[in-house]
Amino acid sequence: MGKRRKQQQSGGSPNPAKRAKHDTFATSEGEMLPMRLKKYWNQRHNLFARFDEGIQIDEEGWYSVTPELIAYDTAERIAQLYNPKDEPKYGRFTVIDAFCGVGGNSIQFAEWCEHVIAIDIDPIRLAMAKNNAEVYGVSDRIEFILGDFYQLAPMLQAQVVFMSPPWGGPEYLDSSVYDLDKMPFHTAQEWIDQARAISPNIVYFMPRNCDPRELADLCPDLSCDVEMNYMGTFFKSITVYYGDLSLYGSSQPRVHKRRSSAADKRAELLGEMDGLRRRGAVPESAEGVERLLKSQRATQDDLSSDLLKMASILKKNSLAFGDLIEKDRDVVDSAAEKLDANLVNMEKHGGRLDKFRKRSWGTTGLTWLTILVVVSVFFMLVLFMRVAPKRY
C-alpha cells in the first residue's frame, strides 16, 4: 500500500510496461508502432500495394504518402497529355516531385515517363523513397535529390511540377477550411510561384478541406481543373491541375469525383485491375491475396467500430434533444395556461369597464343638466335686475 502511494505521489504510473503496451501495437512483422498509426497501418496496402515486399515508411510518411490508386491516376492523367497512343509507354518528358517523401507519387510517375526528379529535404525519407522505388523496379528512372525545393527551383527544368507540400500533420483537419496562408514554411502562393518559374503545367495535391475557389485563384491567368479524390466513398484529398493539364478531359474547370464500385474493389484485391496487374502490384499467390483480404477486413472492422461510436453519440444526442423538447413543451403548456387565465381576467375587467362607462354617462348627463339650470337661473337673475324698475 505504501509503495503504491509513493508511486502515485511521484507522478509515475503504477505499471509503465502495461501503459506502454496500450500505447503501441504489434504489426504482422512484429514491429511495435504507436497506436495513433494503427488506422494507417490497416490501410498500408492502399498506400503501397507491394507493402509486404520491403516498403519502408517513417511516421510522417504514414500521414503524408498518397494512396497508390490516387497517385497512379494522377500519373496516368499527366501521361495522357504527353504520351500519344502511338508512342512508347514511357513518355519523353520530365516530372518533378517537389516533396517526394517516401516516394509514393514518384514511383507512379516513373511508370509513365523516362525521367522523374524526386526532391526531399530529409535524407532518411529520401533513402526510404529510393528503397521503395527499387521494390517497384523503377529506381533507374528516378533522380533523387536531397535539398529544399524552394531553393532548388530556379535551377530545375521539367515539363510538369507535382507538389504535395507539408500540410501540418493530421491537425490540418481541425479547421473547417484549410488556410492556404498558414502552411508550414511557405504559403501556398509562394510554393506555386516557385513552380511556375519551371513550368505552367502544375499539379497541386492538397487537403480535402481546402476551398476550391482559393486554389483556382492561386493562378488566375491559368486554366485549372479541381479534382476531388475518393477511395470508395471516402473523400480523401483534392488534386488541382493547372495549365495544359487542366484541358485533359474538359475545356472548363470541373470537379470530378472518382468512386470505386464493388466490382472494382474486388478486382483490386484479386489483382485483376489492368493497372495493378501491369505493375505486378498484387501478389498472385493465395497467401498474398489472403493477406490483402485480412487487411481489408481489419479496415472494415475499424470502420464498423467508428460507425458504432458515431451511432452511440447520435443516440445520446437524440435522447438529450428529446428531453429538451419535453421541457420546452412543459414551458409552452404552462405559458398557454397563464395566457388563458389572463384572457378570462381581461374579459371580467372588460365587463366592469362597460358598467362604469354606462354609469359615467348617466352621471355626466346629470352634471351637465345641473350646470345648465344654474347658468339659466343666473342669467334670469341678471336679466331681472336690469329690467325691473329701480326704486329709490
C-alpha positions in Angstrom: 0.0 0.0 0.0 2.8 2.4 0.9 4.7 1.6 -2.2 1.7 2.2 -4.4 1.0 5.6 -2.6 4.7 6.5 -3.2 4.4 5.8 -6.9 1.2 7.9 -7.2 2.8 10.8 -5.3 5.8 10.8 -7.5 3.5 11.1 -10.6 4.6 7.7 -12.1 2.4 5.0 -13.5 2.0 2.0 -11.2 2.7 -0.2 -14.3 4.7 1.6 -17.0 5.0 -1.6 -19.1 1.3 -2.0 -19.1 0.8 1.6 -20.2 3.4 1.3 -22.9 1.6 -1.9 -24.2 -1.7 0.1 -24.6 0.2 3.0 -26.3 1.6 0.7 -29.0 0.6 -2.2 -31.2 2.5 -5.0 -32.9 2.5 -5.3 -36.7 2.3 -8.6 -38.5 6.2 -8.4 -38.8 6.5 -7.9 -35.0 7.4 -4.2 -35.2 5.9 -2.0 -32.4 4.2 1.1 -33.7 2.4 4.0 -31.8 -1.3 3.3 -31.5 -2.0 6.6 -33.4 -0.7 4.9 -36.5 -2.9 1.9 -36.4 -5.5 3.2 -38.8 -2.8 4.0 -41.3 -1.2 0.5 -40.8 -4.6 -1.1 -41.6 -4.6 0.8 -44.9 -1.0 0.0 -45.8 -1.9 -1.9 -48.9 -3.9 1.1 -50.1 -0.8 3.2 -49.7 1.6 0.6 -51.3 0.1 -2.5 -52.9 3.5 -4.1 -52.6 4.0 -3.1 -49.0 4.9 -6.7 -47.9 7.9 -6.8 -50.3 10.1 -4.4 -48.3 8.4 -1.0 -48.3 9.8 1.4 -45.8 7.8 4.3 -44.2 8.5 6.6 -41.3 5.9 8.2 -39.0 5.5 11.3 -41.2 5.3 9.1 -44.3 2.2 7.3 -42.9 0.4 10.6 -42.7 1.6 12.1 -45.9 2.0 9.4 -48.6 -0.5 9.5 -51.4 -2.7 6.3 -51.7 -1.4 4.3 -54.6 -4.6 4.3 -56.7 -4.8 8.1 -56.5 -1.1 8.5 -57.3 -1.4 6.2 -60.3 -4.5 8.1 -61.6 -2.5 11.4 -61.4 0.4 9.9 -63.2 -1.8 8.4 -65.9 -3.6 11.7 -66.4 -0.3 13.6 -66.9 0.8 10.9 -69.4 -2.3 11.3 -71.4 -1.1 14.8 -72.3 2.5 13.8 -73.2 2.1 10.3 -74.4 0.2 9.9 -77.7 -1.3 6.4 -78.2 1.3 5.5 -80.9 4.2 6.5 -78.6 6.1 4.1 -76.3 4.8 3.6 -72.7 7.5 5.8 -71.2 6.9 9.3 -72.4 9.8 11.6 -73.2 9.1 14.1 -70.5 10.3 15.0 -67.0 8.2 15.3 -63.9 9.4 17.0 -60.7 8.1 15.6 -57.4 8.9 18.6 -55.3 8.2 16.8 -52.0 8.7 13.2 -52.7 8.6 11.9 -49.1 8.8 8.1 -49.2 8.2 8.1 -52.9 4.5 7.2 -53.4 4.0 9.6 -56.3 7.5 9.4 -57.7 7.1 5.7 -58.2 3.9 6.1 -60.2 5.3 8.9 -62.3 8.2 6.6 -63.2 5.7 4.1 -64.5 4.8 6.6 -67.3 7.8 8.8 -68.0 11.5 8.4 -68.6 12.7 10.9 -66.0 11.4 11.8 -62.6 13.2 14.3 -60.3 12.4 13.4 -56.7 13.3 16.0 -54.1 13.1 15.9 -50.3 14.8 17.8 -47.5 15.0 14.7 -45.2 17.9 12.3 -46.1 16.3 9.4 -44.2 13.0 9.8 -46.0 14.8 10.2 -49.3 16.6 6.9 -48.7 13.3 5.2 -48.0 11.9 6.6 -51.3 14.9 5.1 -53.2 14.3 1.7 -51.4 10.6 1.8 -52.3 11.4 2.6 -55.9 13.7 -0.4 -56.1 10.9 -2.6 -54.8 8.7 -1.4 -57.7 11.7 -1.7 -60.2 11.6 2.0 -61.3 14.6 3.4 -59.5 16.6 3.7 -62.7 14.1 6.4 -64.0 14.2 8.5 -60.8 16.8 11.0 -59.9 16.8 11.5 -56.1 18.0 15.0 -54.9 18.5 16.0 -51.3 17.5 19.6 -50.8 14.9 22.3 -50.4 12.7 22.6 -53.5 12.1 26.3 -52.7 15.9 26.9 -53.1 16.4 24.4 -56.0 13.5 25.6 -58.2 15.4 28.2 -60.2 18.0 25.6 -61.3 15.5 22.9 -62.4 13.9 22.1 -65.8 10.9 19.9 -66.4 7.6 19.8 -68.2 5.5 19.1 -65.1 5.8 20.1 -61.5 3.9 18.0 -58.9 3.7 19.5 -55.4 2.3 17.9 -52.2 3.8 20.3 -49.7 3.6 19.7 -45.9 0.1 20.2 -44.6 0.9 20.4 -41.0 0.2 16.8 -39.9 -3.2 15.3 -39.1 -4.2 18.5 -37.3 -4.9 20.1 -40.7 -8.5 18.7 -40.3 -9.1 20.7 -37.1 -10.3 23.7 -39.1 -13.4 23.6 -41.4 -11.5 25.3 -44.2 -7.7 24.9 -44.6 -5.9 28.2 -44.5 -3.5 28.4 -47.5 -1.6 31.2 -45.9 -0.7 29.2 -42.8 1.0 26.2 -44.5 4.4 25.2 -42.9 7.5 27.0 -44.2 5.8 28.9 -47.1 2.3 29.9 -48.2 0.5 28.0 -51.0 1.0 31.1 -53.2 4.8 31.2 -52.6 5.1 27.4 -53.4 3.2 27.7 -56.7 5.1 30.9 -57.7 8.3 28.9 -57.5 6.8 26.0 -59.5 5.7 28.5 -62.2 9.3 29.5 -62.7 9.8 26.0 -64.0 6.6 25.2 -65.9 3.0 26.4 -66.1 1.9 22.7 -66.0 1.5 22.2 -62.3 -0.3 19.6 -60.2 -1.1 20.6 -56.6 -2.1 17.8 -54.2 -4.0 19.5 -51.3 -6.1 18.7 -48.2 -9.8 17.9 -48.8 -10.9 20.8 -46.6 -9.4 23.4 -49.0 -11.7 25.9 -50.7 -11.5 25.1 -54.5 -12.1 28.7 -55.3 -9.0 29.8 -53.4 -6.9 27.1 -55.2 -8.1 28.4 -58.5 -7.2 32.0 -57.5 -3.6 31.0 -57.0 -3.1 31.1 -60.8 -5.9 33.4 -62.1 -4.3 33.6 -65.5 -4.1 29.8 -66.0 -7.0 27.4 -66.5 -7.4 24.9 -63.8 -9.3 21.7 -63.0 -10.2 20.8 -59.4 -10.4 17.0 -58.9 -11.8 15.5 -55.7 -10.2 12.2 -54.9 -12.4 9.4 -53.4 -11.3 6.0 -52.2 -14.6 4.1 -52.3 -17.0 6.6 -50.8 -14.4 8.3 -48.6 -13.3 11.8 -49.6 -9.5 11.8 -49.3 -8.0 14.8 -50.9 -8.1 17.4 -53.7 -5.8 17.5 -56.8 -5.6 20.7 -58.8 -4.3 20.6 -62.4 -3.1 23.9 -63.9 -2.1 24.9 -67.4 -2.4 22.4 -70.2 -3.1 19.6 -67.8 -6.4 21.1 -66.9 -7.6 20.7 -70.5 -7.4 16.9 -70.4 -11.0 15.6 -70.5 -12.6 19.1 -70.2 -12.2 22.6 -71.6 -13.6 24.1 -68.5 -12.6 23.8 -64.8 -14.6 21.0 -63.3 -15.0 18.9 -60.2 -14.5 15.2 -60.8 -15.5 12.5 -58.2 -13.7 9.2 -58.5 -15.6 6.4 -56.9 -14.7 2.7 -56.9 -17.5 0.3 -57.5 -17.8 -3.0 -55.6 -16.6 -4.8 -58.7 -13.5 -2.6 -58.9 -12.7 -3.2 -55.3 -12.9 -7.0 -55.8 -10.8 -6.7 -58.9 -8.2 -4.6 -57.0 -8.0 -7.3 -54.2 -7.6 -10.1 -56.7 -5.1 -8.4 -58.9 -7.4 -8.2 -61.9 -7.3 -4.4 -62.5 -5.3 -3.6 -65.6 -3.1 -1.0 -63.9 -2.2 -3.2 -60.9 -1.7 -6.3 -62.9 0.5 -4.5 -65.3 2.8 -3.5 -62.5 2.5 -6.8 -60.6 1.2 -4.8 -57.6 -0.9 -7.6 -56.2 0.6 -10.9 -55.4 -0.8 -13.8 -57.3 -0.4 -16.4 -54.6 -3.3 -17.4 -52.4 -1.3 -16.4 -49.4 -0.8 -12.9 -50.7 -4.4 -12.5 -51.6 -5.3 -13.7 -48.1 -3.1 -11.1 -46.6 -4.8 -8.4 -48.6 -8.2 -9.7 -47.6 -7.2 -9.7 -44.0 -6.0 -6.1 -44.2 -9.3 -5.1 -45.8 -11.2 -6.9 -43.0 -9.2 -5.1 -40.4 -10.0 -1.8 -42.1 -13.7 -2.7 -42.2 -13.6 -3.6 -38.5 -12.1 -0.2 -37.7 -14.8 1.5 -39.8 -17.5 -0.5 -38.1 -16.2 0.4 -34.7 -16.2 4.1 -35.7 -19.7 3.8 -37.0 -20.9 2.2 -33.7 -19.3 5.0 -31.8 -21.0 7.6 -34.0 -24.3 5.8 -33.6 -23.9 5.8 -29.8 -23.2 9.5 -29.8 -26.1 10.2 -32.1 -28.4 8.2 -29.8 -27.2 10.2 -26.8 -27.7 13.4 -28.6 -31.2 12.3 -29.8 -32.2 11.5 -26.2 -30.9 14.7 -24.9 -32.7 16.6 -27.6 -35.9 14.7 -26.8 -35.5 15.8 -23.1 -35.1 19.4 -24.1 -38.2 19.2 -26.3 -40.2 17.8 -23.4 -39.0 20.5 -21.1 -39.8 23.2 -23.7 -43.3 21.6 -24.2 -43.9 21.9 -20.4 -42.9 25.5 -20.5 -45.2 26.2 -23.5 -48.1 24.4 -21.9 -47.6 26.5 -18.7 -47.4 29.7 -20.7 -50.6 28.7 -22.6 -52.5 28.2 -19.2 -51.3 31.6 -18.0 -52.5 33.2 -21.2 -55.9 31.6 -20.8 -56.2 32.8 -17.2 -55.2 36.3 -18.3 -57.8 36.2 -21.1 -60.5 35.4 -18.5 -59.4 38.2 -16.2 -59.4 40.6 -19.2 -63.0 39.6 -20.0 -64.1 40.2 -16.4 -62.4 43.6 -16.3 -63.9 44.4 -19.7 -67.4 43.8 -18.2 -66.7 46.1 -15.3 -65.4 48.8 -17.6 -68.7 48.6 -19.6 -70.7 49.1 -16.3 -68.5 52.1 -15.3 -68.8 53.6 -18.7 -72.7 53.4 -18.6 -72.8 54.9 -15.1 -70.4 57.6 -16.0 -72.7 58.6 -18.9 -75.6 59.0 -16.5 -73.6 61.0 -14.0 -72.2 63.1 -16.8 -75.7 64.0 -18.1 -77.0 64.9 -14.6 -74.0 67.1 -14.1 -74.4 68.9 -17.4 -78.2 69.4 -16.6 -77.4 70.9 -13.2 -74.8 73.3 -14.8 -77.4 74.3 -17.4 -80.0 75.1 -14.7 -77.6 77.1 -12.6 -76.5 79.1 -15.6 -80.1 79.7 -16.7 -81.0 80.9 -13.2 -78.0 83.2 -13.2 -78.9 84.8 -16.5 -82.6 85.2 -15.4 -81.5 87.0 -12.2 -79.2 89.3 -14.2 -82.0 90.0 -16.6 -84.4 90.6 -13.9 -82.1 93.0 -12.1 -81.7 95.0 -15.3 -85.3 95.0 -16.4 -87.0 95.6 -13.0 -87.7 99.3 -12.2 -85.4 100.8 -9.7 -86.9 102.3 -6.5 -85.0 104.8 -4.6 
